[in-house]
Amino acid sequence: MRNSTEQEPRRSRWIGGGAVIVAALALAAFSTTPAAAAAGGPETVTDDYESVNWSCGYPMQIEGTSTSTFRERSDPHGGDRTLSYERFEYHETWTNEDGEKFSISGRALQKDLKVTPLGGSLYQVTAQLSGQRGVVMAGDEVLARDRGLVRFTFTHDIETGAREFLGVRFNGPHPGFETDLCKIVAPVVGTASAEFHTPRPLGTTEASMGYYEYLPPSYGEVGGGSPLLVVANGYGENGDGSAEGLDRLLFTGIPRFIDVGGWPLDRPLVVLSTQHIEQPPGLGPVCEDVPWFGSCVMQLQHDLGHPPVSPCTTPDELRDFIEFATGRYDVDPDRVYLTGLSCGAFGTWEYLAEFGDDQVAAAVPIAGEGRPAWATSACALGDVAIWAIHGELDPDVNPAGSIEPITSLSGCAGVAPERAKLSIYPGLGHDGWDQAYSGSEGDDIYSWMLGFTRD
């Protein structure tokens, strides 16, 4: 149950990729052995590459070229330090399914790493990049430009290879460092979904939770009301429900995709993304140093009856919020759907075990622990259609927390296969929500949910 924001940092995917390039270049220079430090001519490498990127919530085809010129020399002041010189440039074209595109390009110079011994095999390294950091363009229009000096600091253990990023400083304009690339390019390749996304802080409505509200363009024009999707947050998005605290919901998952223009405007769902408030001091260190500590914490919360100090959204919170939402909004009470990631997925499982289909027609828990819910309600969970999703290699919440309850539920009398679905994403750890919510793994959870109506 790691902080789910660690999976998708708020910083721009463009900048994040550049940071990786810088760190890799710095490490390559720093890791050069003294025996290789003799002066030599520059070496130039050109690489063509392509990939598909779903980080904005929709597929983008990337085609790019990078060129790097590298040279190293001995420190003219003596000693065994290797000094490096690296000049690189790159150009990428990103194209969506409709053929709309933008480009990212940049060039920079890095030289003369500063290396400070910290004892033993551990060193602190400072890498500097100067020059034009990067430009995002759509045709002849500049969408964003970063330029000036960037300085990265990290530690590196030359024996184990372990490294820790310590921070970054920059001089000059760097809008890409504070803005998600997907939001920058949304006017060109995305949608206007952010225009329909509104924070509703705790205390500004009758709800017992703060939340983000998304009303589709079709809202208010649907006979019988729009379908409603309630989203329960992960532990990393917990907050105090204030306007500032609600911004944590925009770090990942469905709220982020809406915020960065990655949500289709023709998707008819009203989306209300809730924020759980964890009361201090939490549940304590009971689950430290145990395998799958997230599963341990979730089991503990279940066993304690979901007290106010619970780290995860509780069943009562979800029941009360759905009651509020169906009374406040023009939605169809028979087409209410529930999803959650990590802690929110556990809360979803627990809600289903306690309240069944009293309010909800279908649910999608992602990377949550569902075995306590199965132990409580068993085949009664089949009253609601469930599609559980989990990363195969999740080290925090045991994948068995999705596999076992769905496998057992599939064996219950009267539970059709489409009402007990399971997706295990190969190679993923405590993750899977962005893949599920974007559809990058081929799962269309939205059409599936909309296929169910509460009896």
Secondary structure, DSSP 8 states (H G I E B T S, - for coil): ---GGGTS-SS-HHHHHHHHHHHHHHHHHHT--GGG-S----EEEEEEEEEEE-TTSS-EEEEEEEEEEEEEEE-TTSSS-EEEEEEEEEEEEEE-TTS-EEEEEEEEEEE--EEEEEETTEEEEEEEEESEEEEEEETTEEEEEEESEEEEEEEEETTT--EEEEEEEEES--GGGTS-HHHHHHHHHS-SGGGGEEEE-TTSSS-SS-EEEE--TTTT-STT-EEEEEEE--GGG---SSHHHHGGGGGSHHHHHHHTT-S-TT---EEEEE-----TTTT-STTTTSTTHHHHHHHHHHHTT--TT-SS--HHHHHHHHHHHHHHS-EEEEEEEEEEETHHHHHHHHHHHHHTTTT-SEEEEES---HHHHHHHGGGGGGSEEEEEEETT-SSS-THHHHHHHHHHHTSTT--GGGEEEEEETT-SS--HHHHHHTTTS--HHHHHHT----
